[in-house]
Amino acid sequence: MHDAGRSARDAFLALSSDFDLDEPVTDQTELVASGRLDSLALFRLALWAEEQTGHQLDPTAFEPAIEWATVGRFLAFVETVRRAGAPRRPRELDARARFGGRECLFTEYDPGMKRSVAAFQRTLWSQDEAVNQRYLEWKYEINPFAVDSRIYLAYCGEELVAMRGFYGSLWESGQPPLRVPILVADDLLIHEAFRSTGLFNYLMQYALDDLARKGHVHILNLGANQLNVAGSLSTGWRIACSLRPLSRASLARKLHKIVRQSVARLPVFWRWSDSRRLYAASEREPFAYLDKHPRLRLSTQGLRVETARDAPIDDIVRLVDALPYDGRIRHVRSAEYLRWRFANPLADYRFVAARDRDGRLCGYAALRANPARGHVTVTIADLEVTNDQAIDALLEHVLGHGRVAEVLVWGESLSRASEATFRRHGFSDVARRASGGAGDKILVKFAPGDAESTMLGKRLIDQSAWDMRMLYSMRG
């Protein structure tokens, strides 16, 4: 590398100490895919690249997850831009483009494509195409806010090779609350043969350009993981909120996980390391104990706690409406929305309710397991309580009486007092590099020319502006 290249390398090595990279830093040190860099570090890395090259980068013209995968690739990218100028995409994206030597057609979904989409999504949704079709209809057709939902597809000949969905949602903010519909980006899948060809960026920009022409000012991405965040920040998305996942695993869960990891290292036997027999009963059937004993009277709090398969919708709506609202941005939780939301074909729900002596609801938790992925981890999709005693009663019921193996909750959805109660019951921060870990963030994309970055008077990239629940995303 010539002097300018060496000087860029020296500058990067000096900067790398701020990124908390493992030492020593070499060309093979991973950047984006490793999860070592938090979102701020990735943003600073992009600024540093522009400073070194003297060019403003067009993030839709390259794939950071590939070209910034390691220190060596990143520095090679910087050198290429320095010599040839920043890569730029065409102003107008054509509906036909070539990737991996093959021509792809980009188009919007119509109901005649339902079967091909259901089959394509077997690796993301469920192995059962009939279930996938019900999920597609549930999310994009009978969704009460589905009027503007869109799905963008890429075909190579007759074969579907990529999909990106945007489903409708309705948010509110302020006092009294005002409401605004927003599309949520979800359901991304790229055929493995096209994952390093630039097709992802092209499909995403094709979709965003079309949505901007249709008048969509903001797009949300709810619960992006660390790798998604890395790629999205480089293409103009902004972080709205960090979700701080907390989890609590039972002793049985921890011991069986150690056994599976040990078996995975054994010759021959590694083939059975993911056998269901190596999972605890509470991992395979996380709601078994709750279903067996659905009611429990807790004399310490004087509350009756009960578990049900069906949500007490009317009671939940009354509880939500009766609690003070501070005006932060939140999804509308109407009876219509909740009935639709809890009908998710890919989810298995239980509803734990705490009631006072008069039978009034004073707290509830919506628990979700995912049958398509073997259950195991249960998420707290939604939680509302009128007092700290109700949180204690709910957690005692779920963790003690229910013996749930592992529970995950977004710390950002809890008040300080509630979070302290969760931590007292054994919850702790999820490691940043873990699956579903602290990389989970809410991202927002602004339409070109939208300098205000606000919605209903709230700055969308202000953490304090959001009242975020896992229920609002498809994680809950």
C-alpha positions as CSV (number, residue, x, y, z in Angstrom):
1,M,0.0,0.0,0.0
2,H,1.4,3.4,-0.9
3,D,2.1,6.2,1.7
4,A,-1.5,7.5,1.7
5,G,-2.7,3.9,2.4
6,R,-0.3,3.4,5.2
7,S,-1.3,6.7,6.7
8,A,-5.0,5.7,6.6
9,R,-4.1,2.4,8.2
10,D,-2.2,4.2,11.0
11,A,-5.1,6.6,11.5
12,F,-7.6,3.7,11.7
13,L,-5.4,1.8,14.2
14,A,-5.3,4.9,16.4
15,L,-9.1,5.2,16.0
16,S,-9.7,1.5,16.7
17,S,-9.1,1.8,20.4
18,D,-12.3,3.8,20.6
19,F,-14.2,1.0,19.0
20,D,-13.3,-1.6,21.7
21,L,-11.8,-3.9,19.1
22,D,-9.8,-7.0,20.3
23,E,-6.1,-6.6,20.3
24,P,-4.0,-6.9,18.2
25,V,-6.0,-5.4,15.3
26,T,-5.2,-7.2,12.0
27,D,-6.6,-7.3,8.5
28,Q,-8.7,-10.3,9.6
29,T,-10.3,-8.5,12.6
30,E,-14.0,-8.5,12.0
31,L,-16.0,-5.3,12.1
32,V,-19.7,-5.4,11.1
33,A,-20.5,-9.1,11.4
34,S,-18.8,-9.5,14.7
35,G,-21.1,-7.3,16.7
36,R,-18.0,-5.6,18.2
37,L,-19.1,-2.1,17.1
38,D,-22.1,-0.4,18.6
39,S,-24.3,1.8,16.5
40,L,-22.4,5.0,17.4
41,A,-19.1,3.4,16.5
42,L,-20.5,2.4,13.1
43,F,-21.7,5.9,12.4
44,R,-18.3,7.3,13.4
45,L,-16.7,4.7,11.1
46,A,-18.7,6.0,8.1
47,L,-17.8,9.6,9.0
48,W,-14.1,8.6,9.2
49,A,-14.3,6.9,5.8
50,E,-15.8,10.1,4.2
51,E,-13.1,12.2,5.9
52,Q,-10.3,9.9,4.6
53,T,-11.6,9.7,1.1
54,G,-12.9,13.2,0.6
55,H,-16.1,11.8,-0.8
56,Q,-19.7,11.7,0.5
57,L,-20.7,8.0,0.3
58,D,-23.9,6.9,-1.3
59,P,-24.8,4.0,1.1
60,T,-27.2,2.4,-1.4
61,A,-24.3,1.7,-3.8
62,F,-22.4,-0.8,-1.7
63,E,-23.0,-3.4,1.1
64,P,-21.2,-2.5,4.4
65,A,-21.9,-6.0,5.9
66,I,-19.7,-7.4,3.1
67,E,-17.3,-4.6,2.1
68,W,-16.7,-3.5,5.7
69,A,-16.8,-7.1,7.1
70,T,-13.1,-7.0,8.3
71,V,-10.5,-4.3,8.9
72,G,-8.7,-5.3,5.7
73,R,-11.8,-5.1,3.6
74,F,-12.7,-1.7,5.1
75,L,-9.3,-0.2,4.4
76,A,-9.4,-1.6,0.8
77,F,-12.8,0.0,0.4
78,V,-11.4,3.3,1.6
79,E,-8.4,3.1,-0.8
80,T,-10.7,2.2,-3.7
81,V,-12.9,5.2,-3.0
82,R,-9.9,7.5,-2.6
83,R,-8.7,6.5,-6.1
84,A,-11.9,6.1,-8.1
85,G,-14.4,8.2,-6.2
86,A,-17.4,7.0,-4.2
87,P,-19.7,4.5,-5.8
88,R,-23.1,5.9,-6.8
89,R,-26.4,4.3,-7.7
90,P,-28.5,5.6,-10.6
91,R,-31.1,8.2,-9.7
92,E,-33.9,6.1,-11.0
93,L,-33.8,2.4,-10.1
94,D,-35.0,0.2,-13.0
95,A,-37.5,-2.6,-12.4
96,R,-35.0,-4.9,-14.0
97,A,-31.4,-5.3,-13.0
98,R,-28.7,-7.9,-13.0
99,F,-27.2,-9.6,-9.9
100,G,-24.9,-12.6,-9.9
101,G,-25.0,-12.6,-13.7
102,R,-28.8,-13.1,-13.8
103,E,-31.5,-10.6,-14.5
104,C,-34.0,-9.9,-11.7
105,L,-37.5,-8.3,-12.0
106,F,-38.6,-6.1,-9.1
107,T,-42.3,-5.9,-8.5
108,E,-45.1,-5.4,-6.0
109,Y,-47.0,-8.3,-4.5
110,D,-50.4,-9.3,-5.6
111,P,-52.7,-12.0,-4.2
112,G,-51.8,-14.3,-7.2
113,M,-48.3,-14.6,-5.8
114,K,-49.5,-15.8,-2.3
115,R,-48.5,-19.5,-2.8
116,S,-45.0,-18.6,-4.1
117,V,-44.4,-16.2,-1.1
118,A,-45.7,-18.8,1.4
119,A,-43.3,-21.4,-0.1
120,F,-40.4,-19.0,-0.2
121,Q,-40.8,-18.0,3.5
122,R,-40.3,-21.5,4.8
123,T,-36.9,-20.6,6.2
124,L,-38.1,-17.4,7.9
125,W,-41.6,-18.0,9.1
126,S,-42.6,-21.7,9.3
127,Q,-41.8,-25.0,7.4
128,D,-45.6,-25.3,6.9
129,E,-46.7,-23.4,3.8
130,A,-50.3,-23.4,5.0
131,V,-49.3,-21.7,8.2
132,N,-47.2,-19.2,6.2
133,Q,-50.2,-18.4,4.0
134,R,-52.3,-17.7,7.1
135,Y,-49.6,-15.5,8.5
136,L,-49.3,-13.6,5.2
137,E,-53.0,-12.9,5.2
138,W,-53.1,-12.1,8.9
139,K,-50.3,-9.5,8.7
140,Y,-51.0,-7.9,5.3
141,E,-54.7,-8.4,4.6
142,I,-56.8,-8.6,7.8
143,N,-54.5,-6.3,9.8
144,P,-56.9,-3.4,10.9
145,F,-54.3,-0.9,9.6
146,A,-53.4,-2.8,6.4
147,V,-54.7,-0.3,3.9
148,D,-51.2,0.9,3.0
149,S,-49.3,-2.4,3.5
150,R,-46.9,-3.2,0.7
151,I,-44.7,-6.2,-0.2
152,Y,-41.8,-5.9,-2.7
153,L,-40.5,-8.9,-4.5
154,A,-37.6,-9.8,-6.8
155,Y,-38.0,-12.6,-9.3
156,C,-35.3,-14.3,-11.3
157,G,-37.3,-15.9,-14.2
158,E,-40.1,-17.8,-12.5
159,E,-38.2,-18.1,-9.2
160,L,-38.8,-15.7,-6.2
161,V,-35.4,-14.8,-4.9
162,A,-36.1,-11.8,-2.5
163,M,-38.8,-10.2,-0.4
164,R,-39.2,-7.2,1.8
165,G,-42.6,-6.4,3.5
166,F,-44.0,-3.2,5.0
167,Y,-47.1,-3.7,7.1
168,G,-49.5,-1.0,8.4
169,S,-49.5,0.2,12.0
170,L,-51.2,3.1,13.9
171,W,-49.3,5.3,16.4
172,E,-50.3,8.0,18.8
173,S,-48.6,10.8,20.8
174,G,-49.4,13.9,22.8
175,Q,-52.2,15.0,25.2
176,P,-54.8,14.6,24.0
177,P,-53.3,11.9,21.8
178,L,-53.2,12.4,18.0
179,R,-52.8,9.4,15.7
180,V,-50.8,8.8,12.6
181,P,-50.4,5.6,10.4
182,I,-46.8,4.4,9.7
183,L,-45.5,1.5,7.7
184,V,-43.2,-1.0,9.5
185,A,-40.4,-2.7,7.5
186,D,-40.3,-6.4,8.1
187,D,-40.1,-9.9,6.5
188,L,-36.8,-9.6,4.7
189,L,-35.5,-12.7,3.0
190,I,-32.9,-13.1,0.2
191,H,-32.2,-16.4,-1.6
192,E,-28.7,-17.6,-0.5
193,A,-27.4,-17.4,-4.1
194,F,-28.0,-13.7,-4.1
195,R,-26.8,-12.6,-0.6
196,S,-23.5,-11.2,-1.7
197,T,-24.5,-9.6,-5.0
198,G,-26.0,-6.2,-3.9
199,L,-29.6,-7.3,-4.5
200,F,-30.6,-6.5,-0.9
201,N,-29.6,-2.8,-1.1
202,Y,-31.2,-2.5,-4.5
203,L,-34.5,-4.1,-3.4
204,M,-34.6,-1.9,-0.3
205,Q,-33.9,1.3,-2.1
206,Y,-36.4,0.3,-4.9
207,A,-39.1,-0.1,-2.2
208,L,-38.2,3.1,-0.3
209,D,-38.2,5.2,-3.5
210,D,-41.7,3.8,-4.4
211,L,-43.0,4.4,-0.9
212,A,-41.7,8.0,-0.9
213,R,-43.5,8.6,-4.2
214,K,-46.7,7.3,-2.5
215,G,-46.3,9.9,0.3
216,H,-44.9,7.8,3.2
217,V,-42.8,10.2,5.2
218,H,-41.6,7.8,7.9
219,I,-40.8,4.1,7.9
220,L,-40.1,2.1,11.1
221,N,-38.0,-1.0,11.7
222,L,-39.0,-2.5,15.1
223,G,-36.4,-4.5,16.9
224,A,-33.4,-4.6,14.5
225,N,-30.5,-6.8,15.7
226,Q,-26.9,-5.7,15.7
227,L,-26.1,-6.9,12.1
228,N,-29.3,-5.3,10.7
229,V,-28.4,-2.0,12.5
230,A,-24.9,-2.0,10.9
231,G,-26.3,-2.3,7.4
232,S,-29.3,0.0,8.0
233,L,-27.3,2.9,9.4
234,S,-25.1,3.0,6.3
235,T,-28.2,3.3,4.2
236,G,-29.7,6.3,5.9
237,W,-31.7,4.8,8.7
238,R,-31.5,6.5,12.2
239,I,-31.7,5.0,15.6
240,A,-34.9,6.0,17.4
241,C,-34.7,3.9,20.5
242,S,-32.4,1.3,22.2
243,L,-34.5,-1.5,23.8
244,R,-32.1,-3.0,26.4
245,P,-33.3,-6.6,26.5
246,L,-33.2,-8.3,30.0
247,S,-33.5,-12.0,30.5
248,R,-33.8,-14.6,33.2
249,A,-33.0,-18.3,32.8
250,S,-33.9,-21.1,35.2
251,L,-31.3,-23.5,36.6
252,A,-32.7,-26.3,34.4
253,R,-32.3,-24.1,31.3
254,K,-28.7,-23.3,32.2
255,L,-27.8,-26.9,32.9
256,H,-29.3,-28.4,29.8
257,K,-27.7,-25.7,27.7
258,I,-24.3,-26.8,29.1
259,V,-25.1,-30.4,28.3
260,R,-26.0,-29.5,24.7
261,Q,-22.8,-27.5,24.2
262,S,-20.7,-30.4,25.6
263,V,-22.4,-32.9,23.3
264,A,-21.8,-30.6,20.3
265,R,-18.0,-30.9,20.9
266,L,-18.0,-34.7,20.9
267,P,-17.1,-36.7,17.8
268,V,-20.1,-38.4,16.2
269,F,-22.4,-37.4,19.0
270,W,-22.4,-33.8,17.9
271,R,-25.2,-34.8,15.4
272,W,-27.6,-35.1,18.3
273,S,-26.6,-32.0,20.2
274,D,-29.9,-30.3,19.2
275,S,-32.1,-33.3,20.0
276,R,-35.3,-32.5,21.8
277,R,-34.3,-35.1,24.5
278,L,-31.4,-32.8,25.5
279,Y,-33.9,-30.0,26.3
280,A,-35.6,-29.7,29.7
281,A,-39.3,-30.2,29.8
282,S,-39.8,-26.6,30.6
283,E,-37.9,-25.7,27.5
284,R,-39.9,-27.9,25.2
285,E,-43.3,-27.0,26.7
286,P,-42.8,-23.6,28.4
287,F,-46.4,-23.2,29.4
288,A,-47.0,-26.7,30.7
289,Y,-47.0,-25.8,34.4
290,L,-49.1,-22.6,33.8
291,D,-51.7,-24.7,32.0
292,K,-51.8,-27.4,34.6
293,H,-52.4,-25.0,37.4
294,P,-54.0,-21.9,35.9
295,R,-55.0,-20.2,39.2
296,L,-53.1,-19.3,42.3
297,R,-54.0,-17.1,45.3
298,L,-51.0,-15.1,46.6
299,S,-51.8,-14.1,50.2
300,T,-48.6,-12.0,50.4
301,Q,-50.1,-9.5,47.9
302,G,-53.8,-10.4,48.5
303,L,-54.1,-10.9,44.7
304,R,-55.6,-13.7,42.7
305,V,-53.4,-14.6,39.7
306,E,-54.7,-16.7,36.8
307,T,-53.5,-17.9,33.4
308,A,-55.6,-18.1,30.3
309,R,-55.2,-18.9,26.6
310,D,-57.5,-16.1,25.6
311,A,-56.8,-12.5,26.3
312,P,-59.2,-10.6,28.5
313,I,-59.4,-7.9,25.9
314,D,-62.0,-5.6,27.4
315,D,-60.3,-5.7,30.8
316,I,-57.0,-4.9,29.2
317,V,-58.4,-1.9,27.3
318,R,-60.1,-0.6,30.5
319,L,-56.8,-0.9,32.4
320,V,-54.8,0.8,29.7
321,D,-57.3,3.7,29.4
322,A,-57.4,4.2,33.2
323,L,-53.6,4.5,33.6
324,P,-52.0,7.9,33.2
325,Y,-50.6,8.6,29.7
326,D,-47.5,10.8,29.5
327,G,-47.8,11.6,25.8
328,R,-44.9,9.6,24.5
329,I,-45.1,7.8,21.1
330,R,-46.8,4.5,21.4
331,H,-48.9,2.1,19.3
332,V,-52.6,2.3,19.6
333,R,-53.9,-0.5,21.8
334,S,-57.5,-0.6,20.9
335,A,-59.7,-3.7,21.3
336,E,-59.7,-4.2,17.5
337,Y,-55.9,-4.1,17.5
338,L,-55.4,-6.5,20.4
339,R,-57.8,-9.0,19.0
340,W,-55.9,-9.0,15.7
341,R,-52.5,-8.9,17.4
342,F,-53.1,-11.9,19.6
343,A,-54.3,-14.0,16.6
344,N,-50.8,-14.3,15.2
345,P,-50.6,-17.7,13.5
346,L,-46.9,-18.0,14.3
347,A,-47.3,-17.3,18.1
348,D,-48.5,-19.3,21.1
349,Y,-49.8,-16.9,23.8
350,R,-50.7,-17.1,27.5
351,F,-52.2,-14.2,29.5
352,V,-51.4,-13.9,33.1
353,A,-53.8,-11.6,35.0
354,A,-53.6,-10.3,38.6
355,R,-57.0,-9.3,40.1
356,D,-57.9,-7.8,43.4
357,R,-60.5,-9.1,45.8
358,D,-63.3,-7.6,43.8
359,G,-62.1,-9.2,40.6
360,R,-60.8,-6.0,39.0
361,L,-57.7,-6.3,36.8
362,C,-54.7,-4.6,38.4
363,G,-52.0,-6.1,36.2
364,Y,-51.5,-8.4,33.2
365,A,-48.6,-9.9,31.2
366,A,-48.9,-11.3,27.7
367,L,-46.4,-14.2,27.3
368,R,-45.4,-15.4,23.9
369,A,-43.6,-18.6,22.8
370,N,-42.7,-19.4,19.2
371,P,-43.6,-23.0,18.2
372,A,-41.9,-22.8,14.8
373,R,-38.6,-22.2,16.6
374,G,-38.9,-24.8,19.3
375,H,-40.4,-22.5,22.0
376,V,-37.6,-22.3,24.6
377,T,-37.5,-18.6,25.2
378,V,-40.7,-16.9,26.3
379,T,-41.0,-13.1,25.6
380,I,-43.1,-10.7,27.6
381,A,-45.0,-9.1,24.8
382,D,-46.9,-6.6,26.9
383,L,-47.1,-5.7,30.6
384,E,-49.4,-3.3,32.4
385,V,-49.8,-2.9,36.2
386,T,-51.4,-0.4,38.6
387,N,-48.8,-1.0,41.4
388,D,-45.5,-2.8,42.3
389,Q,-47.4,-5.5,44.1
390,A,-49.0,-6.6,40.9
391,I,-45.6,-7.0,39.2
392,D,-44.4,-9.1,42.0
393,A,-47.5,-11.3,41.9
394,L,-47.2,-11.8,38.1
395,L,-43.5,-12.6,38.2
396,E,-43.9,-15.0,41.1
397,H,-46.6,-16.8,39.2
398,V,-44.7,-17.0,35.9
399,L,-41.2,-17.9,37.3
400,G,-42.1,-19.8,40.4
401,H,-45.5,-21.4,39.9
402,G,-45.1,-21.6,36.1
403,R,-41.4,-22.7,36.0
404,V,-40.9,-20.9,32.7
405,A,-37.3,-21.8,31.5
406,E,-36.2,-18.5,30.1
407,V,-38.0,-15.1,29.9
408,L,-37.0,-12.1,27.8
409,V,-38.3,-8.5,28.3
410,W,-37.3,-5.2,26.8
411,G,-36.0,-3.1,29.6
412,E,-36.9,0.1,27.8
413,S,-40.6,-0.9,28.2
414,L,-40.3,-0.8,32.0
415,S,-40.4,2.0,34.5
416,R,-37.4,2.3,36.8
417,A,-39.4,0.8,39.7
418,S,-40.6,-2.1,37.5
419,E,-37.1,-2.8,36.2
420,A,-35.8,-2.9,39.7
421,T,-38.5,-5.5,40.5
422,F,-37.5,-7.6,37.5
423,R,-33.8,-7.5,38.5
424,R,-34.8,-8.6,42.0
425,H,-36.4,-11.6,40.4
426,G,-33.1,-12.5,38.6
427,F,-33.3,-10.6,35.3
428,S,-30.1,-9.2,33.9
429,D,-28.9,-7.5,30.8
430,V,-28.5,-9.7,27.7
431,A,-25.0,-9.8,26.3
432,R,-24.6,-7.5,23.2
433,R,-23.3,-10.3,21.0
434,A,-26.0,-12.8,22.0
435,S,-28.9,-13.6,19.7
436,G,-31.7,-11.1,20.3
437,G,-29.3,-9.2,22.5
438,A,-28.6,-5.5,23.2
439,G,-28.3,-4.7,19.5
440,D,-32.1,-4.6,19.4
441,K,-33.1,-1.1,18.4
442,I,-36.0,0.8,16.8
443,L,-34.9,2.4,13.5
444,V,-36.6,5.1,11.5
445,K,-36.2,6.1,7.9
446,F,-37.1,9.7,6.8
447,A,-38.4,10.6,3.4
448,P,-35.9,12.7,1.3
449,G,-36.1,16.4,2.4
450,D,-37.7,15.7,5.8
451,A,-35.4,17.8,7.9
452,E,-37.7,18.0,11.0
453,S,-37.5,14.2,11.8
454,T,-40.6,14.7,13.9
455,M,-44.0,13.0,14.3
456,L,-46.9,14.7,16.2
457,G,-44.5,17.1,17.8
458,K,-42.0,14.4,19.0
459,R,-38.4,14.0,17.8
460,L,-38.3,10.5,16.4
461,I,-34.6,10.0,17.2
462,D,-35.0,11.0,20.9
463,Q,-35.0,7.9,23.2
464,S,-37.2,9.6,25.7
465,A,-40.0,10.2,23.1
466,W,-40.9,6.5,22.9
467,D,-43.1,4.2,25.0
468,M,-42.1,1.0,23.3
469,R,-43.5,-2.5,24.0
470,M,-42.4,-5.8,22.4
471,L,-46.1,-6.2,21.4
472,Y,-45.7,-3.5,18.9
473,S,-43.1,-5.5,17.0
474,M,-43.3,-9.0,15.6
475,R,-41.0,-10.1,18.4
476,G,-43.9,-10.0,20.8
